Amino acid sequence: MGRRKVSTWGVAEDWQARPPPRSLEAGECAGGGAAPRTSAFETLTASLSQAMAARSVILGIDLGTTSVKAALVESAPGDPSGFVVLASCARAARAEAAAQSAAAGPQGREQDVSRIIQALNECLAALPQQLLQEVCGIGVSGQMHGVMFWKTGQGCEWTEGGVSPVFEPRAVSHLVTWQDGRCSSEFLASLPQPESHLNVASGFGCATIFWLLKNSPEFLKSYDAAGTIHDFVVAMLCGLPRSLMCDQNAASWGYFNTQGQSWNSEILRTSGFPVHLLPDIAEAGSVAGRTSRAWFGIPKGTQVGVALGDLQASVYSCMARRTDAVLNISTSVQLATSMPPGFRPAQTPDPAAPVTYFPYFDRTYLAVAASLNGGNVLATFVHMLVQWMADLGLGKSCSSDALVHLWELWIRSFRETERSHKLRDRPQGAHGKRILLVQTSVTDPGLEVEESTVYSRMIQAAAQQRDTCLAITPTVLGERHLPDQLASVTRISSSELSLGHVTRAMCRGIVQNLHSMLPFQQLKEWGVEQVIGSGSALSRNEVLKQEVQRAFPFPVSFGQDVDAAVGAALVMLQRNLNQRES
């Protein structure tokens, strides 16, 4: 179980392949159920205790868009370059909330911070108490770009929660997420030009603050601190007097110069931006502070790392060689590879550039093609199918078999209509239009349809359809470099309208859209030799895997989970090892 040897904050010096830990679905805990099986777990921890005189158990936390995950990691016994995941747990956040500003309209995407923290508390409560008491460091990562606000000193309230206190949000706003679309192209064009190689898009923290300044100025007066959701958690754990943010998250907000490691303060101040809300900057991998209280058995005074971007933490968890590229297809899609030391991006942003260079560790960069359209496209299609059933008066009282049957009936009706155009002797309606009546019946009206069942049937149908000429551009959410781009379907023929054809074309379109952003030939020129494929959408979709293998000109390795919680823990673990060696 060798792990790469890393320099101070994670850039590989001696890259080694290693099998990563198995990731868990939301709600699943290591060992099965709500907690590990006692006998097996006690055997494992006892053997590890004997093997290591001084344990370095690290807690890693990732606050994602749809779920929260926590993992306990330590060095592999007898192999300081390796690691083991002792336990982990994930919980669905279910935090979507209506926008606090009515002016945001339907484009607003916000989450209730209390629900996110509740999911975090549930994760911590499910982890083994004995191991939590041995934690000597906490690494935190989370969804980038988003912004939330709070009142300094009033952001949370600590309450007694069983074995130790827990914190609950108090004087806080919603989290405006990276998916927020309230900033139109016209609004973004009205903003000052940043002194940064990174462009500003809707959903970026500084763009959101500019929007609130214009549309809800009174809202901002209620708060004196701002940060990402993971910056907030670190601030609350450590009782920080000011918000603290690493360069990874600062770059994701916009108006941050990565080479100078500073905000574009003068540009922002001149535009009336509330610069007092901007967090202080710390280097990724550094320590933000220490826990101000005991927390779920974790001792008071435990080191907490400055919050990391989930992208960088995810890549850190699995990219074993410089010649690797990491493809993650979950809600959205990211394709990332590390640039060589010494690489510096251009000084000015290119709004039309689909590839972005994000800060990594040790002043190096990741080249990232980040598409907004991934698993969410398939989820949108599933929701559309279910909605069609409701529009047809079926509601959810229909089996998935009946749904497929309805789809096939619609296709047959389309083909029949197409044939009818060739027949001039068919009866016509009162206005000269040919009439086709389709009568259907649902034989299983009592069975509820779950969207997960529909999704499964879609993939089964596409797996049987090995190829298609149908072409789908799946950009239903646009892209950051093309915010006004919409989805489209072309090369439509009556012979390729089955559910299998459409699903296959959607999966292919997701991959081809990524290829249009970062041509795979460019990866070759950068020295990439292998792609590591991961992510929830990819792991559960065999058709998507096939399309990835079809598109990439080099080997693709699946099953190596990208795990931001583990990555955040590994950064802190490496820090502890470096401190021991020095």
C-alpha positions in Angstrom: 0.0 0.0 0.0 2.7 2.4 -1.0 1.8 6.1 -1.1 3.7 8.7 -3.1 6.4 10.6 -1.2 5.6 14.2 -1.2 7.3 17.5 -0.6 6.1 19.9 2.1 2.6 20.4 0.9 1.9 17.7 -1.6 3.8 18.0 -4.9 5.3 14.7 -5.7 9.0 14.1 -5.8 9.1 10.3 -6.1 5.7 9.3 -7.6 4.6 5.8 -6.8 1.4 4.1 -7.7 -0.8 2.9 -4.8 -4.2 1.4 -4.5 -6.5 4.0 -3.1 -9.2 3.3 -0.4 -12.7 2.3 -1.4 -15.0 5.3 -1.3 -18.5 4.9 0.3 -21.8 6.1 -1.0 -23.7 8.7 1.0 -25.1 7.2 4.2 -22.7 4.3 4.2 -20.1 3.8 6.9 -16.9 1.8 6.8 -17.7 -1.7 8.1 -21.3 -1.4 6.9 -24.3 0.2 8.5 -24.0 3.2 10.9 -20.7 2.1 12.4 -18.0 -0.6 11.9 -18.5 -4.1 13.1 -17.0 -4.2 16.6 -15.1 -7.4 16.5 -13.4 -6.8 13.1 -12.7 -3.2 13.9 -11.2 -3.9 17.3 -8.9 -6.6 15.8 -7.7 -4.1 13.2 -7.1 -1.2 15.7 -5.4 -3.5 18.2 -2.9 -4.7 15.6 -2.3 -1.2 14.4 -1.7 -0.1 18.0 0.9 -2.8 18.5 2.6 -1.9 15.2 3.0 1.9 15.9 4.1 3.3 19.2 2.9 6.8 18.4 -0.2 7.0 16.2 -1.0 9.9 13.9 -4.7 9.6 13.3 -6.0 12.4 11.1 -9.6 13.3 10.5 -10.4 14.4 6.9 -13.7 16.2 6.2 -15.2 17.1 2.8 -18.3 19.4 2.5 -19.5 18.6 -0.9 -22.4 19.9 -3.0 -24.7 17.0 -2.2 -23.1 15.1 0.6 -20.7 15.4 3.6 -18.0 12.8 4.2 -15.5 12.2 7.0 -12.6 9.8 7.0 -10.0 8.7 9.6 -6.6 8.1 8.2 -3.2 7.1 9.6 0.2 6.1 8.3 0.5 2.4 7.3 2.2 0.3 10.0 5.9 0.0 9.2 5.6 2.1 6.0 5.5 5.9 6.6 5.1 6.5 2.9 1.8 4.6 2.9 -1.6 5.1 4.7 -4.7 3.3 5.7 -8.3 4.5 6.0 -9.4 3.3 9.4 -13.1 4.4 9.1 -15.2 6.7 7.0 -18.8 7.8 6.8 -20.9 9.9 4.4 -24.3 11.6 4.7 -26.5 13.3 2.2 -26.7 17.0 2.9 -30.2 17.7 1.5 -29.5 21.3 2.0 -31.1 23.0 -1.0 -33.0 26.2 -0.1 -34.9 29.0 -1.7 -32.8 32.1 -2.4 -32.8 34.6 0.5 -32.9 37.4 -2.1 -36.0 37.4 -4.2 -34.1 39.2 -6.9 -32.0 36.1 -7.5 -35.0 34.5 -9.2 -35.0 30.9 -10.3 -31.3 31.1 -11.2 -30.4 31.3 -7.6 -28.8 28.2 -6.0 -28.5 28.3 -2.3 -28.1 25.8 0.6 -29.1 25.9 4.2 -25.9 25.9 6.3 -27.6 24.3 9.3 -28.4 21.2 7.2 -24.8 20.9 6.0 -23.5 21.1 9.6 -26.2 18.6 10.7 -24.9 16.1 8.1 -21.4 16.8 9.4 -22.4 16.1 13.0 -24.1 12.8 11.9 -20.9 11.7 10.2 -18.8 12.4 13.2 -21.2 10.7 15.5 -21.0 7.5 13.4 -17.2 7.3 13.6 -15.6 5.1 16.3 -15.2 7.1 19.5 -11.9 5.5 20.4 -10.3 6.6 17.2 -11.7 10.2 17.4 -10.0 10.5 20.8 -6.7 9.8 19.1 -7.0 12.4 16.3 -4.1 14.7 16.2 -5.0 16.7 13.2 -8.0 17.7 11.1 -8.0 18.4 7.4 -11.0 20.1 5.7 -12.0 20.6 2.1 -15.2 21.6 0.4 -17.1 22.9 -2.7 -15.2 25.7 -4.2 -16.4 29.1 -5.5 -19.4 29.4 -3.2 -19.8 32.1 -0.5 -21.6 32.4 2.8 -21.6 35.2 5.4 -21.6 35.3 9.2 -21.2 37.6 12.2 -17.8 37.4 13.9 -18.2 35.8 17.3 -21.8 34.9 16.6 -21.4 32.5 13.8 -22.2 29.4 15.9 -23.3 28.3 19.3 -21.7 25.4 21.1 -24.1 23.1 22.8 -23.6 19.9 24.8 -24.2 16.9 22.4 -23.6 13.7 24.2 -19.9 12.9 24.9 -18.7 16.4 23.9 -19.9 19.8 22.7 -21.1 20.3 19.1 -21.5 23.6 17.2 -24.6 24.8 15.5 -24.8 27.8 13.0 -26.5 30.9 14.3 -25.9 34.4 12.7 -25.2 33.0 9.2 -26.6 33.4 5.7 -27.3 30.7 3.3 -24.5 29.3 1.2 -24.7 30.7 -2.4 -23.2 27.7 -4.3 -21.0 27.4 -7.3 -24.1 26.4 -9.3 -25.7 29.8 -8.8 -26.7 31.5 -12.0 -28.0 34.9 -10.9 -25.0 36.8 -12.5 -26.0 37.2 -16.2 -23.5 37.7 -19.0 -24.4 41.4 -19.1 -23.8 41.8 -15.3 -20.5 40.0 -15.5 -19.4 42.3 -18.4 -20.1 45.3 -16.2 -17.6 44.2 -13.5 -14.1 45.6 -13.4 -11.3 43.6 -15.1 -9.5 41.4 -12.6 -5.7 41.5 -12.2 -5.5 37.7 -12.4 -5.2 34.9 -14.9 -8.6 33.6 -13.8 -11.8 34.9 -15.2 -14.9 35.6 -13.0 -18.1 33.7 -13.6 -21.5 33.4 -12.0 -21.3 31.4 -8.8 -17.9 32.8 -7.9 -17.7 34.4 -4.5 -16.7 37.9 -5.6 -19.2 37.9 -8.4 -22.0 37.0 -6.0 -20.9 39.7 -3.5 -20.9 42.3 -6.4 -24.5 41.1 -7.3 -25.7 41.4 -3.7 -24.0 44.9 -3.5 -26.2 46.0 -6.4 -29.4 44.1 -5.7 -29.5 43.6 -2.0 -27.1 46.1 -0.3 -28.9 45.9 3.0 -28.3 42.1 3.1 -24.5 42.6 3.3 -24.8 45.0 6.2 -25.9 42.2 8.5 -22.5 40.4 8.3 -18.8 41.2 8.8 -17.2 37.9 7.7 -17.4 35.8 4.6 -15.9 32.6 3.2 -16.6 29.2 1.7 -18.6 26.7 3.7 -15.4 24.9 4.7 -13.7 28.1 5.7 -16.7 28.7 8.0 -16.2 25.2 9.6 -12.5 25.8 10.2 -13.3 29.3 11.7 -15.9 27.9 14.1 -13.7 24.9 15.2 -10.8 27.2 15.9 -12.7 30.3 17.1 -10.8 32.5 14.6 -11.3 36.2 15.0 -11.2 36.6 11.1 -12.1 34.4 8.2 -9.0 32.6 6.8 -8.8 31.2 3.3 -6.1 29.3 1.3 -5.1 30.5 -2.1 -6.9 27.6 -3.7 -10.3 28.8 -2.5 -9.4 32.5 -3.0 -8.6 31.8 -6.7 -12.0 30.2 -7.0 -13.7 33.4 -5.8 -12.1 35.6 -8.5 -10.1 38.8 -8.2 -7.2 37.0 -6.7 -3.6 37.1 -8.0 -2.1 33.7 -7.5 1.5 34.8 -8.2 1.3 37.7 -5.7 -0.9 35.7 -3.3 -3.1 38.7 -2.8 -6.6 40.0 -3.5 -7.1 42.7 -6.1 -7.9 45.0 -3.2 -7.5 48.3 -5.0 -9.5 47.3 -8.0 -12.3 46.1 -5.7 -12.2 49.0 -3.4 -12.5 51.5 -6.3 -15.6 49.7 -7.4 -17.2 50.0 -4.0 -16.7 46.3 -3.1 -16.9 45.6 0.7 -13.2 44.6 1.0 -13.6 44.1 4.7 -15.4 40.9 3.9 -12.4 39.4 2.1 -10.7 36.6 4.2 -7.1 36.7 5.2 -4.9 34.4 3.0 -2.9 31.4 4.1 -0.8 28.8 2.1 -2.6 25.6 1.3 -1.4 22.9 3.6 -0.7 25.3 6.5 -2.3 25.2 9.9 -5.3 27.6 10.5 -5.4 27.1 14.2 -6.3 24.6 16.9 -9.7 23.4 18.1 -11.1 25.7 20.8 -13.0 22.9 22.4 -13.3 19.2 22.5 -15.4 18.0 19.6 -16.9 14.5 19.3 -14.1 13.2 21.5 -11.3 15.0 19.5 -9.2 16.7 22.1 -9.2 20.5 22.5 -6.1 22.0 21.0 -6.0 19.7 17.9 -4.4 21.2 14.9 -6.8 22.2 12.0 -5.5 22.8 8.5 -6.6 25.8 6.5 -9.6 24.6 4.3 -8.6 23.2 0.9 -10.5 23.2 -2.4 -12.3 19.9 -3.0 -10.8 19.7 -6.5 -7.2 19.9 -5.2 -7.9 17.5 -2.3 -9.6 15.0 -4.6 -6.7 15.1 -7.1 -4.2 14.7 -4.2 -6.0 11.6 -3.0 -5.3 9.6 -6.2 -2.9 11.2 -8.7 0.1 8.9 -8.2 2.4 10.1 -11.0 3.0 13.3 -12.9 2.0 11.5 -16.1 -1.5 10.8 -14.7 -4.6 12.8 -15.5 -7.6 12.6 -13.2 -11.1 12.4 -14.6 -13.9 12.9 -12.1 -17.5 12.6 -13.3 -20.0 13.3 -10.5 -22.5 16.1 -10.4 -20.2 18.0 -12.8 -17.0 16.9 -14.6 -13.4 17.7 -14.0 -10.3 16.6 -16.0 -7.1 17.7 -14.3 -3.4 17.1 -14.6 -0.4 18.8 -12.9 1.7 21.3 -14.7 5.5 21.1 -14.3 7.2 23.2 -11.6 8.0 26.7 -12.9 4.9 26.9 -15.0 3.2 30.3 -14.7 -0.2 31.1 -16.3 -0.8 34.3 -18.3 -1.3 37.5 -16.3 -4.7 38.3 -17.7 -7.9 36.2 -18.0 -9.2 34.8 -21.2 -13.0 34.5 -20.8 -13.2 32.2 -23.8 -10.6 29.8 -22.5 -12.1 26.4 -21.4 -9.0 25.3 -19.5 -8.3 26.9 -16.2 -5.0 26.8 -14.2 -5.8 26.4 -10.5 -3.3 26.7 -7.6 -2.3 23.3 -6.3 0.5 23.0 -3.7 3.9 24.5 -3.4 3.1 27.3 -5.9 2.4 24.8 -8.7 -0.8 24.6 -10.8 -3.4 22.1 -12.0 -4.6 22.4 -15.5 -8.4 21.8 -15.3 -11.2 21.5 -17.7 -14.2 21.8 -15.5 -17.6 21.3 -17.2 -20.8 22.2 -15.4 -22.5 19.3 -17.2 -22.0 15.8 -15.9 -24.1 13.5 -13.9 -26.6 16.3 -13.4 -27.4 16.1 -17.1 -28.5 12.5 -16.7 -30.4 13.4 -13.5 -32.2 16.1 -15.4 -33.2 13.6 -18.1 -34.5 11.2 -15.5 -36.5 13.9 -13.9 -37.9 14.9 -17.3 -39.1 11.4 -17.9 -40.8 11.2 -14.5 -42.3 14.6 -15.1 -43.7 13.5 -18.5 -45.4 10.7 -16.7 -47.1 13.2 -14.4 -48.0 15.4 -17.4 -49.7 12.3 -18.9 -51.8 11.9 -15.8 -49.8 8.9 -14.5 -48.1 10.7 -11.6 -45.6 8.3 -10.0 -48.1 5.4 -10.0 -46.3 3.6 -12.8 -43.6 1.0 -13.0 -40.3 1.6 -14.7 -41.3 -1.1 -17.2 -44.4 0.9 -18.1 -42.2 4.0 -18.5 -40.1 2.3 -21.1 -43.2 0.9 -22.7 -44.6 4.4 -23.0 -41.3 5.6 -24.6 -41.5 2.8 -27.2 -45.1 3.6 -27.9 -44.2 7.2 -28.6 -41.4 6.1 -30.9 -43.8 3.8 -32.8 -46.2 6.6 -33.1 -43.5 8.9 -34.5 -42.5 6.2 -37.1 -46.1 5.7 -38.0 -46.6 9.4 -38.5 -43.5 9.5 -40.6 -44.8 6.6 -42.8 -48.2 8.3 -43.1 -46.6 11.2 -44.9 -45.9 8.8 -47.8 -49.5 7.6 -48.0 -51.9 9.9 -49.7 -55.0 7.7 -49.2 -55.1 7.8 -45.4 -58.1 9.5 -43.7 -57.6 13.1 -42.7 -58.9 15.2 -39.9 -61.2 18.2 -40.3 -58.3 20.5 -41.0 -56.6 18.2 -43.5 -54.1 16.7 -40.9 -53.6 13.0 -40.6 -54.7 11.6 -37.2 -52.9 8.9 -35.2 -54.6 7.7 -32.0 -52.4 5.7 -29.5 -54.2 3.9 -26.7 -52.2 2.7 -23.8 -52.9 1.1 -20.5 -50.7 0.8 -17.4 -51.0 -2.6 -15.9 -49.2 -1.9 -12.6 -50.6 1.4 -11.3 -49.8 0.7 -7.6 -46.0 0.5 -7.9 -44.2 3.8 -7.1 -41.5 4.8 -9.6 -38.2 5.9 -8.0 -35.9 8.0 -10.1 -33.0 5.6 -9.3 -35.0 2.8 -10.9 -35.6 4.8 -14.0 -31.9 5.6 -14.1 -31.0 1.9 -13.9 -33.4 1.0 -16.7 -31.9 3.8 -18.9 -28.4 2.5 -18.4 -29.5 -1.1 -19.2 -31.1 0.1 -22.4 -28.0 2.1 -23.5 -25.7 -0.9 -22.7 -27.7 -2.9 -25.3 -27.3 -0.1 -27.8 -23.6 -0.2 -28.5 -23.5 2.7 -31.0 -25.7 5.5 -32.2 -25.6 8.3 -34.8 -27.8 10.5 -32.6 -25.8 13.5 -31.4 -26.5 15.3 -28.2 -24.7 18.4 -27.0 -25.6 18.1 -23.3 -24.8 21.7 -22.1 -28.1 22.3 -20.4 -26.3 24.4 -17.8 -24.0 26.2 -20.3 -20.3 26.4 -19.5 -18.4 29.0 -17.6 -16.6 30.0 -20.8 -19.8 29.8 -22.8 -22.5 30.7 -20.3 -25.2 31.2 -22.9 -24.7 27.9 -24.7 -27.7 25.6 -24.6 -28.1 21.9 -25.2 -29.0 20.5 -28.6 -30.0 17.3 -30.3 -29.0 16.7 -33.9 -28.8 13.8 -36.5 -32.3 12.7 -35.4 -33.9 9.8 -37.3 -36.9 7.7 -36.6 -34.6 4.6 -36.3 -32.6 6.1 -33.4 -35.1 7.4 -30.9 -35.1 4.5 -28.5 -34.3 5.1 -24.8 -31.0 3.2 -25.4 -30.0 5.5 -28.3 -30.8 8.6 -26.4 -29.0 7.6 -23.2 -26.0 6.4 -25.2 -25.9 9.7 -27.1 -26.1 11.7 -23.8 -23.2 9.7 -22.2 -21.2 10.2 -25.4 -22.1 13.9 -25.5 -20.8 14.4 -21.9 -17.4 13.0 -22.9 -17.3 14.8 -26.2 -18.1 18.1 -24.6 -15.1 17.6 -22.3 -13.0 16.8 -25.3 -14.0 20.1 -26.9 -12.8 21.9 -23.8 -9.5 20.1 -23.4 -8.5 18.1 -26.6 -7.0 14.9 -25.6 -4.1 15.5 -27.9 -3.1 18.4 -25.6 -2.8 15.9 -22.8 -0.4 13.9 -24.8 1.7 16.9 -25.5 1.8 17.6 -21.7 3.1 14.0 -21.2 0.0 12.4 -19.8 0.2 8.6 -20.2 -2.8 7.4 -18.2 -6.2 8.6 -17.1 -7.6 7.8 -13.7 -11.4 7.7 -13.9 -13.6 8.2 -10.9 -16.7 9.8 -9.5 -20.1 8.7 -8.5 -21.7 9.2 -12.0 -18.8 7.2 -13.6 -18.8 4.4 -11.0 -22.5 3.5 -11.5 -22.7 4.0 -15.3 -21.1 1.3 -17.4 -22.1 3.2 -20.6 -20.3 6.3 -19.5 -17.2 4.2 -18.8 -17.4 2.8 -22.3 -17.6 6.2 -23.8 -14.6 7.4 -21.8 -12.6 4.4 -23.0 -13.7 5.1 -26.6 -12.6 8.7 -26.5 -9.3 8.8 -24.7 -6.1 7.8 -26.7 -4.4 6.2 -23.7 -5.2 3.7 -20.9 -8.1 4.5 -18.5 -8.0 3.1 -15.0 -11.3 2.8 -13.1 -12.0 2.0 -9.5 -9.5 4.4 -8.0 -11.8 6.6 -6.0 -11.3 10.3 -5.9 -11.9 11.2 -2.3 -11.6 14.7 -1.1 -12.0 13.8 2.5 -9.1 11.4 2.3 -7.0 13.9 0.3 -7.6 16.6 3.0 -6.5 14.1 5.7 -3.4 13.1 3.7 -2.2 16.7 3.4 -2.3 17.0 7.2 -0.8 13.5 7.6 2.1 14.5 5.4 2.6 17.7 7.5 2.8 15.6 10.7 5.3 13.2 9.1 7.5 16.1 7.9 7.5 17.6 11.4 8.6 14.3 12.8 11.4 14.0 10.3 12.6 17.6 11.0 
